Amino acid sequence: MRYNCRECGGSQICEHGKQRYFCKACGGKAFCEHGRERRRCKECGGSQMCEHGKERRFCKECGGSGLCEHGRQRNKCPECGGSCVCEHGRLRSQCKECGGSQICEHGRRRAYCKECGGSQMCEHGKERRRGARSAAAGRHHLRAWPGASLLQGVRPQERGPEAAEA
């Protein structure tokens, strides 16, 4: 397959060193108008997507082949001994003891490390994600709506009846 050979400079290899079909920068045909892989795009009805809007292999309703008997992704299930699970029962990439790829030099998840400039940290040094684990970290984003500065630091029960209606 000479046309796919990088060393020979085959005709199917682009200037970025990728197969033309799979190169986003060259407008490869593997990508749809939404910038996603065509086969995995919900909006385009990709071949890997099921009727429930999930990747077919990970859909519980469709009996996805990528799921184990516990309903988890097969490779990430600790009970099944998935390939992504380390000897400590954690995801290998997130295990400090195993030196996981998502752990930075400070011993934190790289994406959430302030010192490393993690991708999930905002310009204020707070976590971008929301949820129970970081509800306090997300409060600084409340300033985005009018009147929020008036309620900052005020407990919900102290806000009055008009706040309870909202």
C-alpha positions as CSV (number, residue, x, y, z in Angstrom):
1,M,0.0,0.0,0.0
2,R,2.4,2.6,-1.3
3,Y,-0.2,5.4,-1.4
4,N,-0.5,5.2,2.5
5,C,3.2,5.1,3.2
6,R,4.5,8.1,5.2
7,E,8.2,7.4,4.3
8,C,7.5,7.2,0.6
9,G,5.3,10.3,0.7
10,G,2.3,8.4,-0.6
11,S,-0.5,10.3,-2.4
12,Q,-2.9,9.7,0.5
13,I,-0.6,11.3,3.1
14,C,-1.2,15.0,3.6
15,E,1.3,17.8,4.5
16,H,0.4,17.2,8.2
17,G,1.6,13.5,8.0
18,K,-1.9,12.1,8.4
19,Q,-4.1,10.1,6.0
20,R,-6.0,12.8,4.0
21,Y,-9.3,11.2,4.8
22,F,-8.7,11.6,8.5
23,C,-7.0,15.1,8.5
24,K,-9.4,17.7,9.8
25,A,-7.1,20.6,8.7
26,C,-7.1,19.4,5.1
27,G,-10.9,19.0,5.1
28,G,-10.8,15.2,5.3
29,K,-14.0,13.3,4.4
30,A,-14.1,11.5,7.7
31,F,-15.5,14.7,9.3
32,C,-19.0,16.1,8.9
33,E,-20.1,19.8,8.6
34,H,-20.3,19.9,12.5
35,G,-16.5,19.1,12.8
36,R,-17.1,15.7,14.3
37,E,-16.2,12.3,13.0
38,R,-19.0,11.5,10.5
39,R,-19.6,8.1,12.0
40,R,-20.0,9.5,15.5
41,C,-22.1,12.6,14.8
42,K,-25.7,12.4,16.3
43,E,-27.0,15.2,14.1
44,C,-25.8,13.5,10.9
45,G,-27.0,10.1,12.0
46,G,-23.6,8.5,12.0
47,S,-23.2,4.8,11.6
48,Q,-21.9,4.3,15.1
49,M,-24.9,6.0,16.7
50,C,-28.0,4.2,17.9
51,E,-31.6,5.3,18.0
52,H,-31.1,6.5,21.6
53,G,-28.5,9.1,20.5
54,K,-25.5,7.2,22.1
55,E,-22.6,5.4,20.6
56,R,-24.0,1.9,19.7
57,R,-21.3,0.0,21.6
58,F,-22.0,2.0,24.9
59,C,-25.8,2.0,24.8
60,K,-27.4,-0.1,27.6
61,E,-30.8,-0.2,25.8
62,C,-29.2,-1.7,22.6
63,G,-27.1,-4.2,24.6
64,G,-23.8,-2.5,23.6
65,S,-20.7,-4.7,23.2
66,G,-18.5,-2.2,25.0
67,L,-20.5,-2.7,28.3
68,C,-19.9,-5.4,30.9
69,E,-22.4,-7.3,32.9
70,H,-22.3,-4.5,35.5
71,G,-23.4,-1.9,33.0
72,R,-20.0,-0.1,32.9
73,Q,-17.6,0.4,30.0
74,R,-15.9,-3.0,29.8
75,N,-12.3,-1.6,29.9
76,K,-13.0,0.6,32.9
77,C,-14.8,-1.9,35.2
78,P,-12.8,-2.8,38.3
79,E,-14.9,-5.9,39.0
80,C,-14.3,-7.3,35.5
81,G,-10.6,-6.4,35.6
82,G,-10.8,-3.9,32.8
83,S,-7.6,-3.0,31.0
84,C,-7.8,0.7,32.2
85,V,-8.0,-0.3,35.9
86,C,-4.7,-0.6,37.8
87,E,-3.8,-2.9,40.6
88,H,-5.1,-0.3,43.2
89,G,-8.6,-0.5,41.7
90,R,-8.4,3.0,40.1
91,L,-8.4,4.2,36.5
92,R,-4.7,3.7,35.5
93,S,-4.4,7.2,34.0
94,Q,-5.7,8.8,37.2
95,C,-3.7,6.8,39.8
96,K,-1.0,8.7,41.6
97,E,0.7,5.5,42.8
98,C,1.0,4.1,39.2
99,G,2.2,7.5,37.8
100,G,-0.9,8.0,35.7
101,S,-0.7,10.2,32.6
102,Q,-3.4,12.6,34.0
103,I,-1.5,13.2,37.2
104,C,0.8,16.3,37.2
105,E,4.1,16.8,39.0
106,H,2.2,18.3,41.9
107,G,0.2,15.1,42.5
108,R,-3.1,16.5,41.2
109,R,-5.2,15.8,38.1
110,R,-3.5,17.8,35.4
111,A,-6.7,19.4,34.2
112,Y,-7.6,20.7,37.7
113,C,-4.1,21.9,38.7
114,K,-3.8,25.7,39.1
115,E,0.0,25.7,38.9
116,C,0.0,23.7,35.7
117,G,-2.6,25.9,34.2
118,G,-5.1,23.1,33.9
119,S,-7.8,23.2,31.1
120,Q,-10.6,23.0,33.7
121,M,-9.5,26.0,35.6
122,C,-10.9,29.4,34.8
123,E,-9.1,32.7,34.7
124,H,-9.9,33.3,38.4
125,G,-8.2,30.0,39.5
126,K,-11.5,28.2,40.2
127,E,-12.7,24.9,38.7
128,R,-15.0,25.2,35.7
129,R,-17.0,22.2,36.5
130,R,-20.1,22.3,38.6
131,G,-21.6,19.7,41.0
132,A,-21.6,18.6,44.6
133,R,-17.8,18.2,44.7
134,S,-17.1,21.8,43.6
135,A,-20.3,23.7,44.3
136,A,-18.3,26.3,46.2
137,A,-15.8,26.7,43.4
138,G,-18.6,27.5,40.9
139,R,-20.2,30.3,43.0
140,H,-17.9,33.0,41.5
141,H,-19.7,32.5,38.2
142,L,-23.0,33.8,39.7
143,R,-21.8,37.3,39.1
144,A,-22.8,36.9,35.4
145,W,-26.5,37.8,36.0
146,P,-27.8,41.3,37.0
147,G,-28.4,41.6,40.8
148,A,-26.1,38.7,41.6
149,S,-23.7,41.0,43.4
150,L,-26.5,41.9,45.8
151,L,-27.0,38.3,46.8
152,Q,-23.3,37.3,47.1
153,G,-22.6,35.9,50.5
154,V,-26.3,35.8,51.4
155,R,-27.8,32.4,52.3
156,P,-30.8,31.3,50.3
157,Q,-33.1,31.4,53.4
158,E,-32.1,35.1,54.0
159,R,-32.8,36.3,50.4
160,G,-36.5,36.8,50.9
161,P,-39.7,35.5,49.3
162,E,-39.0,36.9,45.8
163,A,-35.8,34.8,45.5
164,A,-37.7,31.6,46.6
165,E,-40.2,32.0,43.7
166,A,-37.4,32.1,41.1
